[in-house]
Amino acid sequence: MGATRALGALLTLVCAVVFVLYVLFAVGRALDLKNSLPSWLLFTQTAEVVPVMIWLPVTIGIWVVCGLGAWLGWIMATTKEVAPVPVEKEEKTKEKEEKAGKAEKKE
């Protein structure tokens, strides 16, 4: 696995973890889910309820950024790396073309 593929897998994993943690912490806190989830997940012992017009656009923005990051990481992780073309073959090809060009000029 190349360095870019490993970085892509890491980026996908990090974005997925951030997405899940944001759902648990921020959205759970904003919706005041004290009774439905354990308090150690939400840290809501002293939290205040946040107005919807604040947390909803922020939540959508973070989900979009996490989605784009995960998509980019997935593309990086699953795209096959192209092997570089050896330089020697290109030089030999150029030399052959030059020789062929010179031979045509002599005739």
Summary of the structure (lengths in Angstrom):
residues: 107
radius of gyration: 27.7
end to end distance: 52.6
largest distance: 93.0
contacts: 256
relative contact order: 0.17
helix: 74%
strand: 0%
